[in-house]
Amino acid sequence: MNIGITCYPTYGGSGVVATELGKELATRGHNVHFISYALPFRLNGFRQNIYFHEVELPDYPLFEVDLYSLSLTSKMVDVVLYDDLDILHVHYAIPHASSAYMAKLILNEQGRDIKIITTLHGTDITLIGLDPTMLPLVRFSIDKSDGITTVSRFLREKTLTNFNLDVPIEVIPNFVNIEEWKRQDGSCLRAQWAPNGEKVLVHVSTFRPVKRVLDVVRTFDQIRKTTPSKLIMVGDGPDRAEAERMCRELDIINDVIFLGKQTCLAEIFSASDLFLMPSQSESFGLSALEAMACGLPALTSSVGGLPELNLHGTTGYICEIGDTDRMARYAIDLLSHPKKYAQFSTAARERAVKNFDAVDIVAKYEAYYERVLRGEK
Ligand code: GMT
């Protein structure tokens, strides 16, 4: 199949899922054409069957606002025609789904049909998509997609209720390549971070308010009172400076390492003990899955799709939003009971392997593509 994929190229789960999907599809022999304004950050190294089409923006003094969504439409039209695409799969509705629908209309005028599949990821449905500046367009472009998928059952329900839609939606969860995401030798890193045998907690995110990074710091502050430990903060974003300030104020900054954006997450997870994700909203929680695949029990909030991923009392623990005391108690309990910890660690890896293996999930996407091409939703 010839598949076009549009996504955000920057850090953030939707772009990661889209890129990993493209890589897996290319490995299976499909031709995958990424269409975006920059090379997706996980698209590193040369890969057969993968092509990148950069969307250029017009440089004209009259245009004071960003016309990306229109330029994207034009690029989609070109790539569909000249690379003979079967499917245009867009990740994150805004603005990708409406750009794609416009491209479809233009192509239809020329007698060329193209199927549009929209994968909804999270805040396109739960937050920014509901803003009055976006809602009518998001609703329309979802409704007009030939196929719609969500990354959790939670997000399917939210899509139907928030937008008052009555359309079939396929739930296809996120996935990991279980050969790449597995525990490796993390002893060198661990020796650097925790030279005195301290426990290592890790958080990965875009440091947006929705991730509640200050709760990560508060939780860690509680944990280190009883358990010698270090906190590794991976990622960057608007709340990083405030998190660093809080660490200085609490006088724990020497036990917290802010790494910024990183690409070698499996190495970092392999040198860590527990993953923290106290988010305000999370339709799936991809970083938690990646950590679990590396054998880290996850301590997450109870929101959104997280309970579909993290099994309370088995692969980790789930707490109410903002309940940092409870999250800290769970962490201390796991870190101080090695046998229990080992059971949770094994269960976390097993859950990733059994339920979220790329081999199985990418096959679901392929089957769904076939269905949509047959005109079924
Ligand atoms: O909705 C977002 O915040 C954007 C998106 C992203 O690009 O980071 O994140 C969402 O998609 C991820 C991949 O499917 C999910 O793992 C995240 O849970 C989800 N984020 C939220 O729902 C806040």
Residues whose N, C-alpha, C, O or C-beta is under 5 A from the ligand:
A	BS01	GMT	G12 G13 S14 G15 V17 H121 G122 T123 D124 V151 S281 E282 S283 F284 G285 L286
